[in-house]
Amino acid sequence: MAETKIELLTKYSGEAEQPFRYSIGKWGSKFLHELRDHKRLLAIRCPKCKKVYVPPRQVCGPCFQRMEELVEISDQGTLVAFTIIRFSFIDPETGITRPVPYGYGLIKLDGCDNHFQHYINIEDESKMKIGARVRAVFNEKRKGNLLDIKYFEVTD
């Protein structure tokens, strides 16, 4: 049998349109309004298992219960995982090259049962560790999206 040589495409230059729509629903909308207008984080509590989720969602994943009870949670929490990005690329949320290095992590906000992903300020990289306490720093001009939280900063 003859060997077939395959050339792999490793680079492509061009444009590709990928239109999509996603509805965040009434609870997601309420979450973003509170974030923008009052710098408050809203979560939602399951009536059956009592788990609290941020951002709020309509249905509890583990027990499939409809959720209606919004609760305010702290803007502080614990860093449970993180990475430090040192490779510059165009940020899809802003369209500009994001300055490096920067941190990105999973945060377990106080009073909440799931993890929240966001940017982490890494002014002092020696403070970046699993279990570090963090708090949200809000943008002065807020637009009603997750970037209204500028980043989380390590507090200990």
N, CA, C and O atoms as a GROMACS GRO file, in nm:
protein
  624
    1MET      N    1   0.084  -0.118   0.000
    1MET     CA    2   0.000   0.000   0.000
    1MET      C    3   0.089   0.124   0.000
    1MET      O    4   0.185   0.133   0.076
    2ALA      N    5   0.056   0.218  -0.085
    2ALA     CA    6   0.134   0.341  -0.098
    2ALA      C    7   0.102   0.437   0.016
    2ALA      O    8  -0.012   0.448   0.061
    3GLU      N    9   0.206   0.504   0.062
    3GLU     CA   10   0.188   0.601   0.170
    3GLU      C   11   0.128   0.729   0.114
    3GLU      O   12   0.174   0.779   0.012
    4THR      N   13   0.024   0.782   0.182
    4THR     CA   14  -0.040   0.906   0.139
    4THR      C   15   0.013   1.020   0.224
    4THR      O   16   0.012   1.015   0.347
    5LYS      N   17   0.061   1.122   0.156
    5LYS     CA   18   0.113   1.238   0.227
    5LYS      C   19   0.000   1.340   0.243
    5LYS      O   20  -0.070   1.372   0.147
    6ILE      N   21  -0.017   1.389   0.364
    6ILE     CA   22  -0.123   1.485   0.394
    6ILE      C   23  -0.059   1.617   0.438
    6ILE      O   24   0.030   1.619   0.524
    7GLU      N   25  -0.105   1.726   0.378
    7GLU     CA   26  -0.058   1.858   0.418
    7GLU      C   27  -0.161   1.919   0.512
    7GLU      O   28  -0.277   1.936   0.475
    8LEU      N   29  -0.119   1.950   0.633
    8LEU     CA   30  -0.210   2.007   0.732
    8LEU      C   31  -0.217   2.158   0.717
    8LEU      O   32  -0.115   2.225   0.698
    9LEU      N   33  -0.337   2.210   0.726
    9LEU     CA   34  -0.357   2.355   0.722
    9LEU      C   35  -0.334   2.408   0.863
    9LEU      O   36  -0.410   2.377   0.955
   10THR      N   37  -0.231   2.486   0.880
   10THR     CA   38  -0.198   2.537   1.013
   10THR      C   39  -0.226   2.685   1.029
   10THR      O   40  -0.224   2.738   1.140
   11LYS      N   41  -0.254   2.752   0.918
   11LYS     CA   42  -0.282   2.894   0.926
   11LYS      C   43  -0.384   2.930   0.819
   11LYS      O   44  -0.376   2.884   0.705
   12TYR      N   45  -0.479   3.014   0.858
   12TYR     CA   46  -0.580   3.060   0.764
   12TYR      C   47  -0.600   3.208   0.788
   12TYR      O   48  -0.619   3.250   0.903
   13SER      N   49  -0.597   3.286   0.684
   13SER     CA   50  -0.628   3.428   0.695
   13SER      C   51  -0.758   3.454   0.621
   13SER      O   52  -0.774   3.413   0.507
   14GLY      N   53  -0.848   3.520   0.687
   14GLY     CA   54  -0.976   3.550   0.624
   14GLY      C   55  -1.079   3.585   0.730
   14GLY      O   56  -1.047   3.596   0.848
   15GLU      N   57  -1.200   3.601   0.686
   15GLU     CA   58  -1.308   3.635   0.777
   15GLU      C   59  -1.414   3.527   0.770
   15GLU      O   60  -1.440   3.469   0.664
   16ALA      N   61  -1.475   3.501   0.884
   16ALA     CA   62  -1.584   3.405   0.891
   16ALA      C   63  -1.694   3.465   0.978
   16ALA      O   64  -1.670   3.499   1.094
   17GLU      N   65  -1.811   3.477   0.923
   17GLU     CA   66  -1.923   3.532   0.999
   17GLU      C   67  -1.990   3.418   1.074
   17GLU      O   68  -2.021   3.314   1.016
   18GLN      N   69  -2.012   3.439   1.204
   18GLN     CA   70  -2.075   3.336   1.286
   18GLN      C   71  -2.187   3.400   1.369
   18GLN      O   72  -2.171   3.420   1.490
   19PRO      N   73  -2.298   3.432   1.305
   19PRO     CA   74  -2.406   3.497   1.380
   19PRO      C   75  -2.474   3.399   1.476
   19PRO      O   76  -2.494   3.282   1.445
   20PHE      N   77  -2.509   3.450   1.594
   20PHE     CA   78  -2.584   3.369   1.689
   20PHE      C   79  -2.657   3.464   1.784
   20PHE      O   80  -2.625   3.582   1.794
   21ARG      N   81  -2.754   3.409   1.853
   21ARG     CA   82  -2.828   3.485   1.954
   21ARG      C   83  -2.839   3.399   2.079
   21ARG      O   84  -2.852   3.277   2.072
   22TYR      N   85  -2.833   3.465   2.192
   22TYR     CA   86  -2.845   3.395   2.319
   22TYR      C   87  -2.925   3.484   2.413
   22TYR      O   88  -2.890   3.600   2.433
   23SER      N   89  -3.030   3.431   2.469
   23SER     CA   90  -3.111   3.507   2.563
   23SER      C   91  -3.068   3.472   2.705
   23SER      O   92  -3.063   3.354   2.742
   24ILE      N   93  -3.038   3.573   2.784
   24ILE     CA   94  -2.999   3.547   2.922
   24ILE      C   95  -3.120   3.532   3.014
   24ILE      O   96  -3.104   3.499   3.131
   25GLY      N   97  -3.240   3.555   2.961
   25GLY     CA   98  -3.361   3.536   3.039
   25GLY      C   99  -3.383   3.647   3.141
   25GLY      O  100  -3.303   3.740   3.154
   26LYS      N  101  -3.495   3.636   3.212
   26LYS     CA  102  -3.532   3.743   3.306
   26LYS      C  103  -3.435   3.753   3.423
   26LYS      O  104  -3.407   3.863   3.470
   27TRP      N  105  -3.384   3.639   3.473
   27TRP     CA  106  -3.293   3.645   3.588
   27TRP      C  107  -3.156   3.698   3.547
   27TRP      O  108  -3.095   3.776   3.620
   28GLY      N  109  -3.109   3.657   3.431
   28GLY     CA  110  -2.982   3.710   3.381
   28GLY      C  111  -2.989   3.860   3.357
   28GLY      O  112  -2.895   3.933   3.385
   29SER      N  113  -3.103   3.904   3.305
   29SER     CA  114  -3.125   4.046   3.281
   29SER      C  115  -3.125   4.124   3.412
   29SER      O  116  -3.064   4.230   3.423
   30LYS      N  117  -3.195   4.071   3.512
   30LYS     CA  118  -3.200   4.135   3.644
   30LYS      C  119  -3.059   4.141   3.705
   30LYS      O  120  -3.021   4.242   3.764
   31PHE      N  121  -2.983   4.032   3.690
   31PHE     CA  122  -2.845   4.026   3.739
   31PHE      C  123  -2.761   4.140   3.680
   31PHE      O  124  -2.692   4.211   3.752
   32LEU      N  125  -2.768   4.156   3.547
   32LEU     CA  126  -2.688   4.259   3.479
   32LEU      C  127  -2.734   4.400   3.512
   32LEU      O  128  -2.652   4.491   3.523
   33HIS      N  129  -2.865   4.420   3.529
   33HIS     CA  130  -2.915   4.552   3.569
   33HIS      C  131  -2.863   4.591   3.709
   33HIS      O  132  -2.819   4.704   3.730
   34GLU      N  133  -2.869   4.497   3.803
   34GLU     CA  134  -2.820   4.525   3.939
   34GLU      C  135  -2.670   4.550   3.940
   34GLU      O  136  -2.621   4.637   4.013
   35LEU      N  137  -2.598   4.474   3.859
   35LEU     CA  138  -2.453   4.493   3.848
   35LEU      C  139  -2.422   4.633   3.794
   35LEU      O  140  -2.337   4.703   3.849
   36ARG      N  141  -2.491   4.671   3.689
   36ARG     CA  142  -2.468   4.802   3.627
   36ARG      C  143  -2.513   4.918   3.717
   36ARG      O  144  -2.438   5.014   3.737
   37ASP      N  145  -2.634   4.909   3.770
   37ASP     CA  146  -2.694   5.023   3.839
   37ASP      C  147  -2.654   5.036   3.986
   37ASP      O  148  -2.654   5.147   4.040
   38HIS      N  149  -2.620   4.924   4.052
   38HIS     CA  150  -2.597   4.928   4.196
   38HIS      C  151  -2.469   4.858   4.243
   38HIS      O  152  -2.443   4.852   4.363
   39LYS      N  153  -2.389   4.806   4.149
   39LYS     CA  154  -2.268   4.731   4.185
   39LYS      C  155  -2.300   4.617   4.282
   39LYS      O  156  -2.224   4.591   4.375
   40ARG      N  157  -2.413   4.551   4.260
   40ARG     CA  158  -2.453   4.439   4.345
   40ARG      C  159  -2.454   4.310   4.265
   40ARG      O  160  -2.488   4.309   4.147
   41LEU      N  161  -2.418   4.202   4.331
   41LEU     CA  162  -2.422   4.070   4.269
   41LEU      C  163  -2.545   3.995   4.317
   41LEU      O  164  -2.563   3.973   4.437
   42LEU      N  165  -2.630   3.957   4.223
   42LEU     CA  166  -2.749   3.879   4.255
   42LEU      C  167  -2.726   3.734   4.218
   42LEU      O  168  -2.665   3.702   4.117
   43ALA      N  169  -2.778   3.647   4.303
   43ALA     CA  170  -2.775   3.504   4.277
   43ALA      C  171  -2.918   3.453   4.294
   43ALA      O  172  -3.009   3.531   4.322
   44ILE      N  173  -2.937   3.324   4.277
   44ILE     CA  174  -3.070   3.266   4.291
   44ILE      C  175  -3.061   3.138   4.372
   44ILE      O  176  -2.966   3.060   4.356
   45ARG      N  177  -3.161   3.115   4.459
   45ARG     CA  178  -3.160   2.998   4.549
   45ARG      C  179  -3.265   2.897   4.504
   45ARG      O  180  -3.379   2.932   4.472
   46CYS      N  181  -3.224   2.770   4.504
   46CYS     CA  182  -3.316   2.662   4.471
   46CYS      C  183  -3.408   2.635   4.591
   46CYS      O  184  -3.360   2.625   4.704
   47PRO      N  185  -3.540   2.625   4.568
   47PRO     CA  186  -3.632   2.602   4.679
   47PRO      C  187  -3.619   2.461   4.738
   47PRO      O  188  -3.659   2.438   4.852
   48LYS      N  189  -3.565   2.367   4.662
   48LYS     CA  190  -3.555   2.228   4.710
   48LYS      C  191  -3.421   2.201   4.779
   48LYS      O  192  -3.419   2.165   4.896
   49CYS      N  193  -3.310   2.216   4.707
   49CYS     CA  194  -3.178   2.181   4.762
   49CYS      C  195  -3.109   2.298   4.832
   49CYS      O  196  -3.008   2.279   4.899
   50LYS      N  197  -3.164   2.419   4.816
   50LYS     CA  198  -3.112   2.542   4.878
   50LYS      C  199  -2.978   2.588   4.822
   50LYS      O  200  -2.916   2.677   4.880
   51LYS      N  201  -2.931   2.530   4.711
   51LYS     CA  202  -2.807   2.577   4.650
   51LYS      C  203  -2.830   2.716   4.592
   51LYS      O  204  -2.939   2.749   4.546
   52VAL      N  205  -2.723   2.796   4.594
   52VAL     CA  206  -2.728   2.934   4.545
   52VAL      C  207  -2.635   2.944   4.424
   52VAL      O  208  -2.519   2.903   4.431
   53TYR      N  209  -2.686   3.000   4.314
   53TYR     CA  210  -2.612   3.007   4.188
   53TYR      C  211  -2.595   3.151   4.140
   53TYR      O  212  -2.688   3.232   4.148
   54VAL      N  213  -2.476   3.181   4.089
   54VAL     CA  214  -2.449   3.309   4.025
   54VAL      C  215  -2.375   3.281   3.895
   54VAL      O  216  -2.284   3.199   3.894
   55PRO      N  217  -2.411   3.344   3.784
   55PRO     CA  218  -2.530   3.426   3.765
   55PRO      C  219  -2.658   3.343   3.780
   55PRO      O  220  -2.655   3.220   3.766
   56PRO      N  221  -2.770   3.410   3.809
   56PRO     CA  222  -2.896   3.338   3.827
   56PRO      C  223  -2.940   3.266   3.700
   56PRO      O  224  -2.913   3.310   3.588
   57ARG      N  225  -3.006   3.154   3.720
   57ARG     CA  226  -3.062   3.078   3.607
   57ARG      C  227  -3.204   3.034   3.642
   57ARG      O  228  -3.245   3.045   3.758
   58GLN      N  229  -3.277   2.987   3.546
   58GLN     CA  230  -3.418   2.953   3.565
   58GLN      C  231  -3.439   2.824   3.645
   58GLN      O  232  -3.530   2.815   3.727
   59VAL      N  233  -3.353   2.724   3.620
   59VAL     CA  234  -3.376   2.589   3.674
   59VAL      C  235  -3.250   2.540   3.745
   59VAL      O  236  -3.138   2.564   3.698
   60CYS      N  237  -3.267   2.473   3.858
   60CYS     CA  238  -3.157   2.412   3.931
   60CYS      C  239  -3.112   2.286   3.856
   60CYS      O  240  -3.193   2.198   3.828
   61GLY      N  241  -2.983   2.278   3.824
   61GLY     CA  242  -2.929   2.164   3.751
   61GLY      C  243  -2.948   2.030   3.821
   61GLY      O  244  -3.000   1.938   3.760
   62PRO      N  245  -2.907   2.016   3.948
   62PRO     CA  246  -2.918   1.887   4.015
   62PRO      C  247  -3.061   1.839   4.041
   62PRO      O  248  -3.088   1.719   4.030
   63CYS      N  249  -3.154   1.929   4.074
   63CYS     CA  250  -3.288   1.880   4.110
   63CYS      C  251  -3.399   1.929   4.017
   63CYS      O  252  -3.517   1.901   4.041
   64PHE      N  253  -3.364   2.001   3.913
   64PHE     CA  254  -3.459   2.044   3.809
   64PHE      C  255  -3.576   2.125   3.862
   64PHE      O  256  -3.685   2.122   3.804
   65GLN      N  257  -3.555   2.197   3.970
   65GLN     CA  258  -3.660   2.281   4.027
   65GLN      C  259  -3.655   2.420   3.964
   65GLN      O  260  -3.547   2.474   3.938
   66ARG      N  261  -3.772   2.477   3.941
   66ARG     CA  262  -3.780   2.615   3.894
   66ARG      C  263  -3.736   2.704   4.010
   66ARG      O  264  -3.777   2.682   4.124
   67MET      N  265  -3.654   2.805   3.981
   67MET     CA  266  -3.603   2.892   4.087
   67MET      C  267  -3.659   3.033   4.071
   67MET      O  268  -3.666   3.085   3.960
   68GLU      N  269  -3.698   3.093   4.182
   68GLU     CA  270  -3.760   3.226   4.181
   68GLU      C  271  -3.701   3.321   4.286
   68GLU      O  272  -3.723   3.442   4.278
   69GLU      N  273  -3.626   3.268   4.385
   69GLU     CA  274  -3.580   3.351   4.497
   69GLU      C  275  -3.442   3.412   4.470
   69GLU      O  276  -3.340   3.345   4.483
   70LEU      N  277  -3.442   3.538   4.433
   70LEU     CA  278  -3.316   3.609   4.413
   70LEU      C  279  -3.258   3.650   4.548
   70LEU      O  280  -3.331   3.692   4.638
   71VAL      N  281  -3.126   3.638   4.561
   71VAL     CA  282  -3.058   3.677   4.684
   71VAL      C  283  -2.934   3.759   4.648
   71VAL      O  284  -2.868   3.732   4.548
   72GLU      N  285  -2.904   3.858   4.730
   72GLU     CA  286  -2.781   3.934   4.709
   72GLU      C  287  -2.667   3.859   4.774
   72GLU      O  288  -2.679   3.811   4.887
   73ILE      N  289  -2.555   3.849   4.703
   73ILE     CA  290  -2.439   3.781   4.759
   73ILE      C  291  -2.322   3.879   4.767
   73ILE      O  292  -2.325   3.988   4.709
   74SER      N  293  -2.221   3.839   4.838
   74SER     CA  294  -2.102   3.921   4.857
   74SER      C  295  -2.023   3.935   4.728
   74SER      O  296  -2.029   3.849   4.640
   75ASP      N  297  -1.949   4.044   4.718
   75ASP     CA  298  -1.857   4.061   4.604
   75ASP      C  299  -1.718   4.009   4.640
   75ASP      O  300  -1.620   4.037   4.571
   76GLN      N  301  -1.711   3.933   4.749
   76GLN     CA  302  -1.585   3.873   4.793
   76GLN      C  303  -1.595   3.721   4.788
   76GLN      O  304  -1.704   3.665   4.798
   77GLY      N  305  -1.481   3.657   4.772
   77GLY     CA  306  -1.481   3.512   4.766
   77GLY      C  307  -1.341   3.455   4.776
   77GLY      O  308  -1.247   3.521   4.819
   78THR      N  309  -1.331   3.328   4.734
   78THR     CA  310  -1.205   3.253   4.741
   78THR      C  311  -1.165   3.208   4.602
   78THR      O  312  -1.247   3.157   4.526
   79LEU      N  313  -1.039   3.226   4.569
   79LEU     CA  314  -0.985   3.182   4.441
   79LEU      C  315  -0.965   3.031   4.447
   79LEU      O  316  -0.888   2.982   4.529
   80VAL      N  317  -1.034   2.957   4.358
   80VAL     CA  318  -1.023   2.810   4.361
   80VAL      C  319  -0.938   2.755   4.247
   80VAL      O  320  -0.890   2.642   4.256
   81ALA      N  321  -0.917   2.832   4.143
   81ALA     CA  322  -0.829   2.793   4.032
   81ALA      C  323  -0.794   2.920   3.954
   81ALA      O  324  -0.873   3.015   3.951
   82PHE      N  325  -0.676   2.920   3.892
   82PHE     CA  326  -0.639   3.038   3.813
   82PHE      C  327  -0.530   3.002   3.713
   82PHE      O  328  -0.464   2.899   3.723
   83THR      N  329  -0.514   3.091   3.617
   83THR     CA  330  -0.403   3.083   3.524
   83THR      C  331  -0.354   3.225   3.499
   83THR      O  332  -0.428   3.322   3.516
   84ILE      N  333  -0.229   3.235   3.460
   84ILE     CA  334  -0.173   3.365   3.423
   84ILE      C  335  -0.143   3.359   3.273
   84ILE      O  336  -0.065   3.276   3.228
   85ILE      N  337  -0.206   3.448   3.198
   85ILE     CA  338  -0.190   3.451   3.053
   85ILE      C  339  -0.076   3.546   3.020
   85ILE      O  340  -0.075   3.662   3.062
   86ARG      N  341   0.020   3.496   2.944
   86ARG     CA  342   0.137   3.576   2.907
   86ARG      C  343   0.149   3.594   2.756
   86ARG      O  344   0.246   3.651   2.706
   87PHE      N  345   0.050   3.544   2.683
   87PHE     CA  346   0.050   3.552   2.537
   87PHE      C  347  -0.053   3.654   2.493
   87PHE      O  348  -0.170   3.640   2.525
   88SER      N  349  -0.011   3.754   2.422
   88SER     CA  350  -0.099   3.862   2.380
   88SER      C  351  -0.188   3.819   2.263
   88SER      O  352  -0.141   3.754   2.170
   89PHE      N  353  -0.315   3.855   2.269
   89PHE     CA  354  -0.408   3.829   2.160
   89PHE      C  355  -0.520   3.932   2.164
   89PHE      O  356  -0.533   4.007   2.260
   90ILE      N  357  -0.598   3.935   2.059
   90ILE     CA  358  -0.709   4.030   2.053
   90ILE      C  359  -0.823   3.978   2.139
   90ILE      O  360  -0.872   3.867   2.118
   91ASP      N  361  -0.865   4.058   2.234
   91ASP     CA  362  -0.974   4.022   2.324
   91ASP      C  363  -1.105   4.027   2.246
   91ASP      O  364  -1.141   4.132   2.195
   92PRO      N  365  -1.177   3.914   2.236
   92PRO     CA  366  -1.302   3.914   2.159
   92PRO      C  367  -1.412   4.001   2.220
   92PRO      O  368  -1.507   4.037   2.151
   93GLU      N  369  -1.399   4.035   2.347
   93GLU     CA  370  -1.501   4.117   2.412
   93GLU      C  371  -1.481   4.266   2.384
   93GLU      O  372  -1.577   4.343   2.389
   94THR      N  373  -1.357   4.306   2.353
   94THR     CA  374  -1.330   4.448   2.331
   94THR      C  375  -1.280   4.478   2.190
   94THR      O  376  -1.292   4.592   2.143
   95GLY      N  377  -1.222   4.378   2.123
   95GLY     CA  378  -1.167   4.399   1.990
   95GLY      C  379  -1.028   4.460   1.990
   95GLY      O  380  -0.975   4.492   1.884
   96ILE      N  381  -0.970   4.476   2.108
   96ILE     CA  382  -0.834   4.532   2.116
   96ILE      C  383  -0.741   4.429   2.181
   96ILE      O  384  -0.785   4.337   2.250
   97THR      N  385  -0.612   4.447   2.157
   97THR     CA  386  -0.515   4.356   2.216
   97THR      C  387  -0.511   4.377   2.367
   97THR      O  388  -0.492   4.489   2.416
   98ARG      N  389  -0.529   4.269   2.439
   98ARG     CA  390  -0.530   4.275   2.585
   98ARG      C  391  -0.386   4.277   2.636
   98ARG      O  392  -0.305   4.195   2.595
   99PRO      N  393  -0.354   4.372   2.726
   99PRO     CA  394  -0.218   4.376   2.780
   99PRO      C  395  -0.187   4.252   2.863
   99PRO      O  396  -0.273   4.202   2.936
  100VAL      N  397  -0.067   4.203   2.851
  100VAL     CA  398  -0.026   4.085   2.927
  100VAL      C  399   0.085   4.125   3.024
  100VAL      O  400   0.153   4.225   3.000
  101PRO      N  401   0.107   4.052   3.129
  101PRO     CA  402   0.029   3.935   3.169
  101PRO      C  403  -0.100   3.976   3.241
  101PRO      O  404  -0.113   4.089   3.289
  102TYR      N  405  -0.194   3.882   3.246
  102TYR     CA  406  -0.314   3.903   3.326
  102TYR      C  407  -0.362   3.768   3.378
  102TYR      O  408  -0.327   3.663   3.325
  103GLY      N  409  -0.441   3.774   3.482
  103GLY     CA  410  -0.491   3.652   3.544
  103GLY      C  411  -0.636   3.627   3.508
  103GLY      O  412  -0.712   3.720   3.479
  104TYR      N  413  -0.673   3.500   3.510
  104TYR     CA  414  -0.811   3.460   3.490
  104TYR      C  415  -0.836   3.345   3.586
  104TYR      O  416  -0.754   3.254   3.597
  105GLY      N  417  -0.948   3.348   3.655
  105GLY     CA  418  -0.968   3.245   3.756
  105GLY      C  419  -1.111   3.208   3.782
  105GLY      O  420  -1.205   3.272   3.735
  106LEU      N  421  -1.125   3.102   3.861
  106LEU     CA  422  -1.254   3.057   3.912
  106LEU      C  423  -1.262   3.103   4.057
  106LEU      O  424  -1.171   3.082   4.136
  107ILE      N  425  -1.374   3.167   4.090
  107ILE     CA  426  -1.392   3.225   4.222
  107ILE      C  427  -1.517   3.166   4.285
  107ILE      O  428  -1.622   3.162   4.221
  108LYS      N  429  -1.507   3.120   4.408
  108LYS     CA  430  -1.625   3.077   4.483
  108LYS      C  431  -1.665   3.196   4.570
  108LYS      O  432  -1.606   3.222   4.674
  109LEU      N  433  -1.767   3.268   4.523
  109LEU     CA  434  -1.814   3.386   4.595
  109LEU      C  435  -1.880   3.344   4.726
  109LEU      O  436  -1.948   3.242   4.732
  110ASP      N  437  -1.860   3.424   4.830
  110ASP     CA  438  -1.919   3.394   4.961
  110ASP      C  439  -2.070   3.387   4.948
  110ASP      O  440  -2.133   3.475   4.889
  111GLY      N  441  -2.129   3.281   5.003
  111GLY     CA  442  -2.273   3.263   4.999
  111GLY      C  443  -2.323   3.196   4.874
  111GLY      O  444  -2.444   3.185   4.853
  112CYS      N  445  -2.233   3.150   4.789
  112CYS     CA  446  -2.272   3.090   4.661
  112CYS      C  447  -2.216   2.948   4.652
  112CYS      O  448  -2.112   2.918   4.710
  113ASP      N  449  -2.285   2.860   4.578
  113ASP     CA  450  -2.243   2.721   4.568
  113ASP      C  451  -2.168   2.686   4.440
  113ASP      O  452  -2.108   2.580   4.432
  114ASN      N  453  -2.171   2.773   4.341
  114ASN     CA  454  -2.097   2.744   4.218
  114ASN      C  455  -1.980   2.840   4.205
  114ASN      O  456  -1.959   2.926   4.290
  115HIS      N  457  -1.904   2.825   4.098
  115HIS     CA  458  -1.787   2.909   4.075
  115HIS      C  459  -1.817   3.013   3.968
  115HIS      O  460  -1.895   2.989   3.876
  116PHE      N  461  -1.754   3.127   3.980
  116PHE     CA  462  -1.771   3.241   3.890
  116PHE      C  463  -1.637   3.266   3.823
  116PHE      O  464  -1.535   3.276   3.890
  117GLN      N  465  -1.636   3.277   3.691
  117GLN     CA  466  -1.511   3.301   3.616
  117GLN      C  467  -1.492   3.450   3.591
  117GLN      O  468  -1.586   3.521   3.555
  118HIS      N  469  -1.370   3.496   3.611
  118HIS     CA  470  -1.344   3.637   3.578
  118HIS      C  471  -1.194   3.665   3.578
  118HIS      O  472  -1.112   3.581   3.616
  119TYR      N  473  -1.161   3.788   3.534
  119TYR     CA  474  -1.023   3.834   3.534
  119TYR      C  475  -0.976   3.858   3.677
  119TYR      O  476  -1.054   3.896   3.764
  120ILE      N  477  -0.846   3.834   3.698
  120ILE     CA  478  -0.784   3.857   3.829
  120ILE      C  479  -0.670   3.956   3.810
  120ILE      O  480  -0.586   3.939   3.722
  121ASN      N  481  -0.666   4.059   3.894
  121ASN     CA  482  -0.556   4.155   3.890
  121ASN      C  483  -0.431   4.087   3.945
  121ASN      O  484  -0.433   4.034   4.056
  122ILE      N  485  -0.323   4.089   3.868
  122ILE     CA  486  -0.201   4.021   3.913
  122ILE      C  487  -0.086   4.120   3.932
  122ILE      O  488   0.028   4.091   3.897
  123GLU      N  489  -0.117   4.235   3.987
  123GLU     CA  490  -0.013   4.334   4.014
  123GLU      C  491   0.102   4.272   4.093
  123GLU      O  492   0.219   4.300   4.067
  124ASP      N  493   0.067   4.188   4.190
  124ASP     CA  494   0.168   4.117   4.269
  124ASP      C  495   0.144   3.967   4.251
  124ASP      O  496   0.062   3.908   4.321
  125GLU      N  497   0.216   3.907   4.157
  125GLU     CA  498   0.196   3.765   4.125
  125GLU      C  499   0.220   3.673   4.244
  125GLU      O  500   0.166   3.563   4.248
  126SER      N  501   0.300   3.716   4.340
  126SER     CA  502   0.328   3.631   4.455
  126SER      C  503   0.204   3.606   4.540
  126SER      O  504   0.199   3.511   4.618
  127LYS      N  505   0.102   3.692   4.527
  127LYS     CA  506  -0.023   3.675   4.602
  127LYS      C  507  -0.118   3.576   4.536
  127LYS      O  508  -0.215   3.532   4.598
  128MET      N  509  -0.091   3.541   4.412
  128MET     CA  510  -0.179   3.450   4.338
  128MET      C  511  -0.158   3.308   4.390
  128MET      O  512  -0.054   3.247   4.366
  129LYS      N  513  -0.258   3.256   4.460
  129LYS     CA  514  -0.250   3.119   4.509
  129LYS      C  515  -0.391   3.066   4.531
  129LYS      O  516  -0.484   3.143   4.558
  130ILE      N  517  -0.405   2.937   4.520
  130ILE     CA  518  -0.533   2.873   4.547
  130ILE      C  519  -0.569   2.901   4.694
  130ILE      O  520  -0.485   2.886   4.783
  131GLY      N  521  -0.692   2.942   4.716
  131GLY     CA  522  -0.736   2.973   4.852
  131GLY      C  523  -0.724   3.120   4.888
  131GLY      O  524  -0.769   3.161   4.995
  132ALA      N  525  -0.664   3.201   4.800
  132ALA     CA  526  -0.651   3.345   4.828
  132ALA      C  527  -0.789   3.410   4.831
  132ALA      O  528  -0.879   3.372   4.755
  133ARG      N  529  -0.804   3.506   4.919
  133ARG     CA  530  -0.929   3.583   4.926
  133ARG      C  531  -0.924   3.693   4.820
  133ARG      O  532  -0.821   3.758   4.801
  134VAL      N  533  -1.038   3.713   4.752
  134VAL     CA  534  -1.047   3.814   4.648
  134VAL      C  535  -1.175   3.896   4.664
  134VAL      O  536  -1.269   3.854   4.732
  135ARG      N  537  -1.176   4.013   4.601
  135ARG     CA  538  -1.297   4.095   4.598
  135ARG      C  539  -1.309   4.160   4.462
  135ARG      O  540  -1.209   4.184   4.394
  136ALA      N  541  -1.433   4.188   4.422
  136ALA     CA  542  -1.459   4.249   4.292
  136ALA      C  543  -1.423   4.397   4.294
  136ALA      O  544  -1.446   4.467   4.392
  137VAL      N  545  -1.365   4.442   4.183
  137VAL     CA  546  -1.340   4.585   4.160
  137VAL      C  547  -1.425   4.622   4.039
  137VAL      O  548  -1.410   4.564   3.932
  138PHE      N  549  -1.513   4.719   4.057
  138PHE     CA  550  -1.609   4.755   3.952
  138PHE      C  551  -1.557   4.869   3.866
  138PHE      O  552  -1.487   4.958   3.915
  139ASN      N  553  -1.591   4.866   3.739
  139ASN     CA  554  -1.562   4.978   3.649
  139ASN      C  555  -1.647   5.097   3.690
  139ASN      O  556  -1.760   5.080   3.734
  140GLU      N  557  -1.592   5.216   3.675
  140GLU     CA  558  -1.669   5.337   3.706
  140GLU      C  559  -1.784   5.354   3.608
  140GLU      O  560  -1.896   5.385   3.648
  141LYS      N  561  -1.757   5.334   3.479
  141LYS     CA  562  -1.862   5.341   3.377
  141LYS      C  563  -1.906   5.198   3.347
  141LYS      O  564  -1.829   5.119   3.292
  142ARG      N  565  -2.029   5.167   3.384
  142ARG     CA  566  -2.079   5.030   3.365
  142ARG      C  567  -2.182   5.028   3.254
  142ARG      O  568  -2.258   5.123   3.235
  143LYS      N  569  -2.184   4.916   3.180
  143LYS     CA  570  -2.268   4.905   3.060
  143LYS      C  571  -2.375   4.797   3.069
  143LYS      O  572  -2.457   4.784   2.978
  144GLY      N  573  -2.376   4.719   3.176
  144GLY     CA  574  -2.474   4.611   3.186
  144GLY      C  575  -2.423   4.480   3.129
  144GLY      O  576  -2.499   4.406   3.066
  145ASN      N  577  -2.295   4.451   3.149
  145ASN     CA  578  -2.240   4.321   3.109
  145ASN      C  579  -2.139   4.276   3.215
  145ASN      O  580  -2.110   4.350   3.309
  146LEU      N  581  -2.086   4.155   3.200
  146LEU     CA  582  -1.995   4.101   3.302
  146LEU      C  583  -1.868   4.183   3.318
  146LEU      O  584  -1.803   4.176   3.422
  147LEU      N  585  -1.833   4.260   3.216
  147LEU     CA  586  -1.714   4.344   3.227
  147LEU      C  587  -1.737   4.469   3.312
  147LEU      O  588  -1.647   4.551   3.328
  148ASP      N  589  -1.859   4.482   3.367
  148ASP     CA  590  -1.881   4.587   3.467
  148ASP      C  591  -1.797   4.558   3.591
  148ASP      O  592  -1.765   4.648   3.668
  149ILE      N  593  -1.763   4.430   3.610
  149ILE     CA  594  -1.662   4.394   3.709
  149ILE      C  595  -1.529   4.402   3.634
  149ILE      O  596  -1.503   4.321   3.545
  150LYS      N  597  -1.448   4.498   3.669
  150LYS     CA  598  -1.320   4.519   3.600
  150LYS      C  599  -1.230   4.397   3.618
  150LYS      O  600  -1.172   4.346   3.523
  151TYR      N  601  -1.220   4.351   3.742
  151TYR     CA  602  -1.143   4.232   3.777
  151TYR      C  603  -1.167   4.203   3.925
  151TYR      O  604  -1.233   4.281   3.994
  152PHE      N  605  -1.114   4.094   3.972
  152PHE     CA  606  -1.109   4.064   4.114
  152PHE      C  607  -0.966   4.087   4.159
  152PHE      O  608  -0.871   4.059   4.086
  153GLU      N  609  -0.950   4.139   4.281
  153GLU     CA  610  -0.816   4.160   4.334
  153GLU      C  611  -0.796   4.078   4.460
  153GLU      O  612  -0.890   4.057   4.538
  154VAL      N  613  -0.674   4.030   4.478
  154VAL     CA  614  -0.641   3.953   4.597
  154VAL      C  615  -0.635   4.048   4.716
  154VAL      O  616  -0.574   4.154   4.708
  155THR      N  617  -0.699   4.008   4.826
  155THR     CA  618  -0.707   4.096   4.943
  155THR      C  619  -0.620   4.049   5.058
  155THR      O  620  -0.605   4.121   5.156
  156ASP      N  621  -0.561   3.930   5.048
  156ASP     CA  622  -0.474   3.885   5.159
  156ASP      C  623  -0.336   3.850   5.112
  156ASP      O  624  -0.251   3.811   5.192
   0.00000   0.00000   0.00000
